[in-house]
Amino acid sequence: GGRPGLTRVEVAAAVGVPVEVAQELWRLLGFPATADDDVAFTEADVEALQLAVDLTGLGILDDDSRSALVRTWGRSFARLAEWQTTLMARVAAADPDGDPTAQMAMLTGEVVPRVERLQSYVWRRHLAGAAGRLLAGAEATASDTTPLAVAFVDIVGFTSRSRSMADEELVRWIETFESRSTEVVLDHGGRVIKNIGDEVLLVADTPADAARIVHLLVSMGADDEDPFPAVRAGVAYGDVVTRLGDVLGPTVNIAARLTSLARPGTVLVDDGMHEALEDDPELAWRRLPRASVKGYSRLQAWALRPRS
């Protein structure tokens, strides 16, 4: 929004905060440091700093949560910006007779306002969904801890197979995995926390929903006619710490360890899942020998599958 005309000292002075606070927020957003006399800022930077100060004054953010939130914003939008810029650059370079620089400038003017409005729309819809879950009691209110079923679903043989793939083929393969798994998770009452390369981390409010989701994903991977890759899964149920859209705690760690123990095309669950679902007549169980994994010397695992 205009050419830079302010230094960081002037931005901080305009809002009435120490320059060290402004500098720290700038760094948490992921931007390189500037000197006191560098003219690198605009009125938009003043407004952004003022908004952060306002949220702190309203009691929404304390010093610790403000830093965590700003850091998360920086990482998330840095990834989005890299992807969006790469996409526009690819389009700009597609015309062999055109000027890529002029094309990029034109695309930026046309695309950025639309992307900005779409990002605001998506954020507001997710905000409404998160608020609805909170009011319905599906997630913690006063506490950051809530009982959830946590699952990791991991592509089988990813490393060996990816070596033989061209870059575009690998991207399509991963995109198929991410889009299809997200579709199944959302359609059956779960939420995707994040994709980690060849793995998806998801949560569900009930063990039954989590079991249904992972069994669908495993059955898709076992179908030779389905392009969805072969997968394995580990699921645990218990108290989970939710923080900035991520999940933490022993339940998450156990789900990850169970996934590493699972054989291709199988689902392993912990005692919490077994206790919650052991009376379900549609499910079959097999108790496995206790295993020694990182952080757990005698982890009890159960193989779970539908009776049908």
C-alpha atoms as a printed R data frame, in Angstrom:
    type eleno elety resid chain resno       x       y       z
1   ATOM     1    CA   GLY     A     1   0.000   0.000   0.000
2   ATOM     2    CA   GLY     A     2   2.381   2.704  -1.124
3   ATOM     3    CA   ARG     A     3   6.082   3.335  -1.056
4   ATOM     4    CA   PRO     A     4   7.979   3.035   2.266
5   ATOM     5    CA   GLY     A     5   8.389   6.372   3.995
6   ATOM     6    CA   LEU     A     6   8.927   5.507   7.648
7   ATOM     7    CA   THR     A     7  11.664   3.989   9.800
8   ATOM     8    CA   ARG     A     8  10.970   1.458  12.541
9   ATOM     9    CA   VAL     A     9  11.629   4.162  15.129
10  ATOM    10    CA   GLU     A    10   8.928   6.342  13.569
11  ATOM    11    CA   VAL     A    11   6.462   3.448  13.412
12  ATOM    12    CA   ALA     A    12   6.966   2.644  17.084
13  ATOM    13    CA   ALA     A    13   6.689   6.332  18.044
14  ATOM    14    CA   ALA     A    14   3.438   6.720  16.082
15  ATOM    15    CA   VAL     A    15   1.851   3.925  18.124
16  ATOM    16    CA   GLY     A    16   3.531   4.844  21.393
17  ATOM    17    CA   VAL     A    17   5.361   1.583  22.075
18  ATOM    18    CA   PRO     A    18   9.057   0.926  22.664
19  ATOM    19    CA   VAL     A    19  10.940   0.265  19.454
20  ATOM    20    CA   GLU     A    20  12.095  -3.049  20.967
21  ATOM    21    CA   VAL     A    21   8.467  -4.265  21.049
22  ATOM    22    CA   ALA     A    22   7.903  -3.297  17.430
23  ATOM    23    CA   GLN     A    23  11.194  -4.927  16.424
24  ATOM    24    CA   GLU     A    24  10.311  -8.158  18.231
25  ATOM    25    CA   LEU     A    25   6.893  -8.408  16.548
26  ATOM    26    CA   TRP     A    26   8.503  -7.729  13.169
27  ATOM    27    CA   ARG     A    27  10.996 -10.524  13.788
28  ATOM    28    CA   LEU     A    28   8.271 -12.948  14.931
29  ATOM    29    CA   LEU     A    29   6.457 -12.332  11.643
30  ATOM    30    CA   GLY     A    30   9.540 -13.713   9.925
31  ATOM    31    CA   PHE     A    31  10.922 -10.512   8.392
32  ATOM    32    CA   PRO     A    32  14.618  -9.546   8.389
33  ATOM    33    CA   ALA     A    33  15.826  -6.940  10.846
34  ATOM    34    CA   THR     A    34  16.152  -3.322   9.777
35  ATOM    35    CA   ALA     A    35  18.350  -0.540  11.114
36  ATOM    36    CA   ASP     A    36  16.901   2.450  12.947
37  ATOM    37    CA   ASP     A    37  17.455   4.709   9.935
38  ATOM    38    CA   ASP     A    38  16.190   2.299   7.234
39  ATOM    39    CA   VAL     A    39  13.127   3.754   5.465
40  ATOM    40    CA   ALA     A    40  11.315   0.434   5.060
41  ATOM    41    CA   PHE     A    41   7.780   0.922   6.437
42  ATOM    42    CA   THR     A    42   4.434   2.414   5.462
43  ATOM    43    CA   GLU     A    43   1.271   3.565   7.242
44  ATOM    44    CA   ALA     A    44   0.023  -0.027   6.969
45  ATOM    45    CA   ASP     A    45   2.800  -1.071   9.358
46  ATOM    46    CA   VAL     A    46   1.675   1.610  11.816
47  ATOM    47    CA   GLU     A    47  -1.893   0.305  11.621
48  ATOM    48    CA   ALA     A    48  -0.774  -3.311  12.114
49  ATOM    49    CA   LEU     A    49   1.273  -2.436  15.193
50  ATOM    50    CA   GLN     A    50  -1.632  -0.417  16.589
51  ATOM    51    CA   LEU     A    51  -3.994  -3.375  16.107
52  ATOM    52    CA   ALA     A    52  -1.621  -5.667  17.998
53  ATOM    53    CA   VAL     A    53  -1.412  -3.154  20.828
54  ATOM    54    CA   ASP     A    54  -5.213  -2.815  20.854
55  ATOM    55    CA   LEU     A    55  -5.697  -6.571  21.206
56  ATOM    56    CA   THR     A    56  -3.264  -6.583  24.099
57  ATOM    57    CA   GLY     A    57  -5.115  -3.718  25.752
58  ATOM    58    CA   LEU     A    58  -8.439  -5.534  25.368
59  ATOM    59    CA   GLY     A    59  -7.009  -8.473  27.293
60  ATOM    60    CA   ILE     A    60  -7.189 -10.830  24.296
61  ATOM    61    CA   LEU     A    61  -3.429 -11.228  24.140
62  ATOM    62    CA   ASP     A    62  -0.866 -11.234  26.894
63  ATOM    63    CA   ASP     A    63   2.836 -10.966  26.091
64  ATOM    64    CA   ASP     A    64   3.328 -14.748  25.726
65  ATOM    65    CA   SER     A    65   0.235 -15.474  23.629
66  ATOM    66    CA   ARG     A    66   0.885 -12.405  21.471
67  ATOM    67    CA   SER     A    67   4.324 -13.716  20.550
68  ATOM    68    CA   ALA     A    68   2.987 -17.196  19.805
69  ATOM    69    CA   LEU     A    69   0.126 -15.881  17.679
70  ATOM    70    CA   VAL     A    70   2.296 -13.477  15.684
71  ATOM    71    CA   ARG     A    71   4.875 -16.210  15.071
72  ATOM    72    CA   THR     A    72   2.134 -18.564  13.827
73  ATOM    73    CA   TRP     A    73   0.745 -15.862  11.537
74  ATOM    74    CA   GLY     A    74   4.201 -15.253  10.127
75  ATOM    75    CA   ARG     A    75   4.877 -18.909   9.351
76  ATOM    76    CA   SER     A    76   1.441 -19.551   7.875
77  ATOM    77    CA   PHE     A    77   1.363 -16.510   5.618
78  ATOM    78    CA   ALA     A    78   4.989 -16.949   4.571
79  ATOM    79    CA   ARG     A    79   4.098 -20.381   3.152
80  ATOM    80    CA   LEU     A    80   0.992 -18.981   1.458
81  ATOM    81    CA   ALA     A    81   2.932 -16.084  -0.033
82  ATOM    82    CA   GLU     A    82   5.681 -18.358  -1.389
83  ATOM    83    CA   TRP     A    83   3.137 -20.667  -3.020
84  ATOM    84    CA   GLN     A    84   1.023 -17.832  -4.450
85  ATOM    85    CA   THR     A    85   4.047 -15.987  -5.836
86  ATOM    86    CA   THR     A    86   5.395 -19.172  -7.433
87  ATOM    87    CA   LEU     A    87   1.998 -19.831  -9.006
88  ATOM    88    CA   MET     A    88   1.776 -16.324 -10.472
89  ATOM    89    CA   ALA     A    89   5.376 -16.476 -11.711
90  ATOM    90    CA   ARG     A    90   4.612 -19.754 -13.500
91  ATOM    91    CA   VAL     A    91   1.620 -18.179 -15.230
92  ATOM    92    CA   ALA     A    92   3.610 -15.062 -16.124
93  ATOM    93    CA   ALA     A    93   6.382 -17.140 -17.698
94  ATOM    94    CA   ALA     A    94   3.962 -19.332 -19.685
95  ATOM    95    CA   ASP     A    95   3.713 -16.840 -22.570
96  ATOM    96    CA   PRO     A    96   7.014 -17.126 -24.505
97  ATOM    97    CA   ASP     A    97   6.370 -13.840 -26.341
98  ATOM    98    CA   GLY     A    98   5.356 -11.800 -23.325
99  ATOM    99    CA   ASP     A    99   7.328  -9.785 -20.830
100 ATOM   100    CA   PRO     A   100   7.399 -11.851 -17.590
101 ATOM   101    CA   THR     A   101   7.961  -8.754 -15.448
102 ATOM   102    CA   ALA     A   102   4.990  -6.915 -16.968
103 ATOM   103    CA   GLN     A   103   2.872 -10.054 -16.735
104 ATOM   104    CA   MET     A   104   3.783 -10.495 -13.081
105 ATOM   105    CA   ALA     A   105   2.855  -6.880 -12.308
106 ATOM   106    CA   MET     A   106  -0.471  -7.264 -14.099
107 ATOM   107    CA   LEU     A   107  -1.268 -10.540 -12.338
108 ATOM   108    CA   THR     A   108  -0.368  -9.072  -8.973
109 ATOM   109    CA   GLY     A   109  -2.774  -6.203  -9.459
110 ATOM   110    CA   GLU     A   110  -5.563  -8.541 -10.544
111 ATOM   111    CA   VAL     A   111  -4.949 -11.476  -8.232
112 ATOM   112    CA   VAL     A   112  -3.863 -10.060  -4.870
113 ATOM   113    CA   PRO     A   113  -7.105  -8.173  -4.044
114 ATOM   114    CA   ARG     A   114  -9.175 -11.256  -4.876
115 ATOM   115    CA   VAL     A   115  -6.905 -13.582  -2.875
116 ATOM   116    CA   GLU     A   116  -7.023 -11.172   0.079
117 ATOM   117    CA   ARG     A   117 -10.837 -11.213   0.100
118 ATOM   118    CA   LEU     A   118 -10.927 -14.998  -0.238
119 ATOM   119    CA   GLN     A   119  -8.486 -15.438   2.645
120 ATOM   120    CA   SER     A   120 -10.668 -13.235   4.826
121 ATOM   121    CA   TYR     A   121 -13.743 -15.273   3.828
122 ATOM   122    CA   VAL     A   122 -12.067 -18.615   4.597
123 ATOM   123    CA   TRP     A   123 -10.818 -17.333   7.953
124 ATOM   124    CA   ARG     A   124 -14.278 -16.079   8.927
125 ATOM   125    CA   ARG     A   125 -15.912 -19.380   7.985
126 ATOM   126    CA   HIS     A   126 -13.368 -21.311  10.050
127 ATOM   127    CA   LEU     A   127 -13.881 -18.872  12.915
128 ATOM   128    CA   ALA     A   128 -17.627 -19.534  12.798
129 ATOM   129    CA   GLY     A   129 -17.025 -23.301  12.771
130 ATOM   130    CA   ALA     A   130 -14.590 -23.177  15.686
131 ATOM   131    CA   ALA     A   131 -16.971 -20.990  17.688
132 ATOM   132    CA   GLY     A   132 -19.816 -23.403  16.988
133 ATOM   133    CA   ARG     A   133 -17.806 -26.360  18.269
134 ATOM   134    CA   LEU     A   134 -16.805 -24.418  21.360
135 ATOM   135    CA   LEU     A   135 -20.376 -23.413  22.186
136 ATOM   136    CA   ALA     A   136 -21.553 -26.975  21.602
137 ATOM   137    CA   GLY     A   137 -19.107 -28.184  24.236
138 ATOM   138    CA   ALA     A   138 -17.056 -30.249  21.792
139 ATOM   139    CA   GLU     A   139 -13.865 -28.494  22.840
140 ATOM   140    CA   ALA     A   140 -12.466 -27.036  26.025
141 ATOM   141    CA   THR     A   141 -13.686 -23.670  27.241
142 ATOM   142    CA   ALA     A   142 -11.762 -22.465  30.267
143 ATOM   143    CA   SER     A   143  -9.013 -25.028  29.711
144 ATOM   144    CA   ASP     A   144  -6.837 -25.778  26.700
145 ATOM   145    CA   THR     A   145  -7.199 -29.511  27.414
146 ATOM   146    CA   THR     A   146  -9.997 -31.592  25.911
147 ATOM   147    CA   PRO     A   147 -10.591 -35.298  25.237
148 ATOM   148    CA   LEU     A   148 -10.048 -36.117  21.571
149 ATOM   149    CA   ALA     A   149  -9.280 -39.077  19.366
150 ATOM   150    CA   VAL     A   150  -5.989 -38.372  17.594
151 ATOM   151    CA   ALA     A   151  -4.841 -40.264  14.502
152 ATOM   152    CA   PHE     A   152  -1.828 -40.287  12.233
153 ATOM   153    CA   VAL     A   153  -2.252 -41.781   8.759
154 ATOM   154    CA   ASP     A   154   1.045 -42.514   7.028
155 ATOM   155    CA   ILE     A   155   1.811 -43.448   3.407
156 ATOM   156    CA   VAL     A   156   3.452 -46.865   3.181
157 ATOM   157    CA   GLY     A   157   6.798 -47.000   1.367
158 ATOM   158    CA   PHE     A   158   6.878 -43.283   0.658
159 ATOM   159    CA   THR     A   159  10.661 -42.887   0.665
160 ATOM   160    CA   SER     A   160  11.404 -45.739  -1.732
161 ATOM   161    CA   ARG     A   161   8.588 -44.926  -4.133
162 ATOM   162    CA   SER     A   162   9.225 -41.180  -4.212
163 ATOM   163    CA   ARG     A   163  12.803 -41.786  -5.401
164 ATOM   164    CA   SER     A   164  11.518 -43.128  -8.714
165 ATOM   165    CA   MET     A   165   9.036 -40.299  -9.331
166 ATOM   166    CA   ALA     A   166   9.512 -37.158 -11.357
167 ATOM   167    CA   ASP     A   167   8.839 -33.939  -9.449
168 ATOM   168    CA   GLU     A   168   5.425 -33.317 -11.028
169 ATOM   169    CA   GLU     A   169   4.352 -36.911 -10.450
170 ATOM   170    CA   LEU     A   170   5.394 -36.715  -6.799
171 ATOM   171    CA   VAL     A   171   3.432 -33.484  -6.331
172 ATOM   172    CA   ARG     A   172   0.310 -35.027  -7.890
173 ATOM   173    CA   TRP     A   173   0.675 -38.112  -5.681
174 ATOM   174    CA   ILE     A   174   0.936 -36.061  -2.492
175 ATOM   175    CA   GLU     A   175  -1.926 -33.793  -3.569
176 ATOM   176    CA   THR     A   176  -4.121 -36.850  -4.178
177 ATOM   177    CA   PHE     A   177  -3.291 -38.118  -0.697
178 ATOM   178    CA   GLU     A   178  -3.951 -34.758   0.952
179 ATOM   179    CA   SER     A   179  -7.162 -33.911  -0.903
180 ATOM   180    CA   ARG     A   180  -8.755 -37.368  -0.617
181 ATOM   181    CA   SER     A   181  -7.828 -37.790   3.047
182 ATOM   182    CA   THR     A   182  -9.143 -34.312   3.871
183 ATOM   183    CA   GLU     A   183 -12.406 -35.121   2.107
184 ATOM   184    CA   VAL     A   184 -12.894 -38.314   4.139
185 ATOM   185    CA   VAL     A   185 -11.933 -36.654   7.426
186 ATOM   186    CA   LEU     A   186 -14.339 -33.738   6.986
187 ATOM   187    CA   ASP     A   187 -17.190 -35.895   5.700
188 ATOM   188    CA   HIS     A   188 -17.050 -38.119   8.798
189 ATOM   189    CA   GLY     A   189 -16.825 -35.626  11.622
190 ATOM   190    CA   GLY     A   190 -13.071 -35.137  11.923
191 ATOM   191    CA   ARG     A   191 -10.684 -32.231  11.476
192 ATOM   192    CA   VAL     A   192  -7.305 -32.186   9.761
193 ATOM   193    CA   ILE     A   193  -4.717 -30.599  12.033
194 ATOM   194    CA   LYS     A   194  -1.892 -30.661   9.501
195 ATOM   195    CA   ASN     A   195  -0.258 -32.557   6.684
196 ATOM   196    CA   ILE     A   196   3.362 -33.520   7.325
197 ATOM   197    CA   GLY     A   197   4.722 -34.618   3.963
198 ATOM   198    CA   ASP     A   198   3.623 -38.232   3.655
199 ATOM   199    CA   GLU     A   199   1.471 -38.139   6.784
200 ATOM   200    CA   VAL     A   200  -1.762 -36.524   7.937
201 ATOM   201    CA   LEU     A   201  -2.568 -35.687  11.559
202 ATOM   202    CA   LEU     A   202  -6.297 -35.577  12.311
203 ATOM   203    CA   VAL     A   203  -8.582 -35.417  15.319
204 ATOM   204    CA   ALA     A   204 -12.178 -36.412  16.000
205 ATOM   205    CA   ASP     A   205 -14.424 -35.651  18.940
206 ATOM   206    CA   THR     A   206 -15.373 -39.309  19.390
207 ATOM   207    CA   PRO     A   207 -13.412 -42.573  19.102
208 ATOM   208    CA   ALA     A   208 -16.116 -43.976  16.803
209 ATOM   209    CA   ASP     A   209 -15.648 -41.145  14.299
210 ATOM   210    CA   ALA     A   210 -11.877 -41.593  14.344
211 ATOM   211    CA   ALA     A   211 -12.164 -45.357  13.812
212 ATOM   212    CA   ARG     A   212 -14.537 -44.851  10.896
213 ATOM   213    CA   ILE     A   213 -12.215 -42.321   9.255
214 ATOM   214    CA   VAL     A   214  -9.020 -44.366   9.480
215 ATOM   215    CA   HIS     A   215 -10.720 -47.563   8.304
216 ATOM   216    CA   LEU     A   216 -12.056 -45.762   5.232
217 ATOM   217    CA   LEU     A   217  -8.596 -44.401   4.439
218 ATOM   218    CA   VAL     A   218  -6.962 -47.807   4.906
219 ATOM   219    CA   SER     A   219  -9.569 -49.509   2.697
220 ATOM   220    CA   MET     A   220  -9.040 -46.875  -0.014
221 ATOM   221    CA   GLY     A   221  -5.311 -47.567   0.078
222 ATOM   222    CA   ALA     A   222  -5.896 -51.314  -0.186
223 ATOM   223    CA   ASP     A   223  -7.977 -50.923  -3.360
224 ATOM   224    CA   ASP     A   224  -5.747 -51.537  -6.388
225 ATOM   225    CA   GLU     A   225  -8.157 -49.565  -8.579
226 ATOM   226    CA   ASP     A   226  -7.987 -46.508  -6.343
227 ATOM   227    CA   PRO     A   227  -5.085 -44.031  -6.872
228 ATOM   228    CA   PHE     A   228  -5.074 -43.311  -3.147
229 ATOM   229    CA   PRO     A   229  -1.757 -44.655  -1.737
230 ATOM   230    CA   ALA     A   230  -1.481 -47.586   0.658
231 ATOM   231    CA   VAL     A   231  -1.464 -46.304   4.240
232 ATOM   232    CA   ARG     A   232  -1.264 -47.378   7.870
233 ATOM   233    CA   ALA     A   233  -2.718 -45.648  10.912
234 ATOM   234    CA   GLY     A   234  -2.304 -45.199  14.652
235 ATOM   235    CA   VAL     A   235  -5.082 -43.814  16.865
236 ATOM   236    CA   ALA     A   236  -5.151 -42.820  20.536
237 ATOM   237    CA   TYR     A   237  -7.917 -41.368  22.694
238 ATOM   238    CA   GLY     A   238  -7.444 -39.158  25.733
239 ATOM   239    CA   ASP     A   239  -6.848 -35.626  26.947
240 ATOM   240    CA   VAL     A   240  -5.146 -33.396  24.396
241 ATOM   241    CA   VAL     A   241  -3.685 -29.909  24.736
242 ATOM   242    CA   THR     A   242  -4.918 -27.643  21.925
243 ATOM   243    CA   ARG     A   243  -2.711 -24.680  21.079
244 ATOM   244    CA   LEU     A   244  -2.846 -22.329  18.083
245 ATOM   245    CA   GLY     A   245  -4.569 -24.921  15.925
246 ATOM   246    CA   ASP     A   246  -2.143 -27.692  16.871
247 ATOM   247    CA   VAL     A   247  -2.499 -30.577  19.315
248 ATOM   248    CA   LEU     A   248   0.041 -31.637  21.928
249 ATOM   249    CA   GLY     A   249   0.507 -34.121  24.735
250 ATOM   250    CA   PRO     A   250   0.941 -37.835  25.484
251 ATOM   251    CA   THR     A   251  -2.158 -38.839  23.489
252 ATOM   252    CA   VAL     A   252  -0.632 -37.325  20.353
253 ATOM   253    CA   ASN     A   253   2.732 -38.965  21.066
254 ATOM   254    CA   ILE     A   254   1.123 -42.381  21.542
255 ATOM   255    CA   ALA     A   255  -0.791 -42.083  18.262
256 ATOM   256    CA   ALA     A   256   2.491 -41.300  16.484
257 ATOM   257    CA   ARG     A   257   4.262 -44.288  18.092
258 ATOM   258    CA   LEU     A   258   1.386 -46.623  17.167
259 ATOM   259    CA   THR     A   259   1.633 -45.492  13.548
260 ATOM   260    CA   SER     A   260   5.318 -46.397  13.472
261 ATOM   261    CA   LEU     A   261   4.426 -49.888  14.762
262 ATOM   262    CA   ALA     A   262   1.545 -50.487  12.343
263 ATOM   263    CA   ARG     A   263   2.005 -52.793   9.380
264 ATOM   264    CA   PRO     A   264   0.841 -51.640   5.912
265 ATOM   265    CA   GLY     A   265  -2.932 -51.558   5.655
266 ATOM   266    CA   THR     A   266  -3.534 -51.907   9.401
267 ATOM   267    CA   VAL     A   267  -4.862 -49.726  12.212
268 ATOM   268    CA   LEU     A   268  -3.344 -49.815  15.703
269 ATOM   269    CA   VAL     A   269  -5.044 -48.141  18.662
270 ATOM   270    CA   ASP     A   270  -4.262 -47.557  22.329
271 ATOM   271    CA   ASP     A   271  -6.039 -48.618  25.507
272 ATOM   272    CA   GLY     A   272  -8.160 -45.461  25.480
273 ATOM   273    CA   MET     A   273  -9.638 -46.316  22.081
274 ATOM   274    CA   HIS     A   274 -10.097 -49.953  23.096
275 ATOM   275    CA   GLU     A   275 -11.935 -49.058  26.300
276 ATOM   276    CA   ALA     A   276 -14.241 -46.658  24.448
277 ATOM   277    CA   LEU     A   277 -15.125 -49.054  21.614
278 ATOM   278    CA   GLU     A   278 -14.640 -52.592  22.952
279 ATOM   279    CA   ASP     A   279 -18.405 -53.223  23.165
280 ATOM   280    CA   ASP     A   280 -19.052 -52.171  19.560
281 ATOM   281    CA   PRO     A   281 -20.255 -55.340  17.784
282 ATOM   282    CA   GLU     A   282 -19.058 -54.026  14.431
283 ATOM   283    CA   LEU     A   283 -15.404 -54.025  15.479
284 ATOM   284    CA   ALA     A   284 -12.887 -56.853  15.894
285 ATOM   285    CA   TRP     A   285  -9.875 -56.614  18.217
286 ATOM   286    CA   ARG     A   286  -6.516 -58.311  18.544
287 ATOM   287    CA   ARG     A   287  -4.284 -57.559  21.484
288 ATOM   288    CA   LEU     A   288  -0.639 -57.248  20.510
289 ATOM   289    CA   PRO     A   289   2.445 -57.848  22.679
290 ATOM   290    CA   ARG     A   290   3.613 -54.751  24.494
291 ATOM   291    CA   ALA     A   291   6.202 -52.833  22.508
292 ATOM   292    CA   SER     A   292   9.160 -50.681  23.453
293 ATOM   293    CA   VAL     A   293   9.152 -47.391  21.526
294 ATOM   294    CA   LYS     A   294  10.657 -43.977  22.101
295 ATOM   295    CA   GLY     A   295   9.253 -42.594  25.350
296 ATOM   296    CA   TYR     A   296   7.253 -45.735  26.203
297 ATOM   297    CA   SER     A   297   8.927 -48.942  27.364
298 ATOM   298    CA   ARG     A   298   5.760 -51.103  27.398
299 ATOM   299    CA   LEU     A   299   3.205 -49.576  25.057
300 ATOM   300    CA   GLN     A   300   0.029 -51.631  24.709
301 ATOM   301    CA   ALA     A   301  -1.369 -51.712  21.188
302 ATOM   302    CA   TRP     A   302  -4.537 -53.211  19.760
303 ATOM   303    CA   ALA     A   303  -5.117 -54.100  16.113
304 ATOM   304    CA   LEU     A   304  -8.552 -52.852  15.108
305 ATOM   305    CA   ARG     A   305 -10.631 -53.757  12.077
306 ATOM   306    CA   PRO     A   306 -14.297 -53.860  11.090
307 ATOM   307    CA   ARG     A   307 -15.869 -57.324  11.472
308 ATOM   308    CA   SER     A   308 -17.310 -57.045   7.978
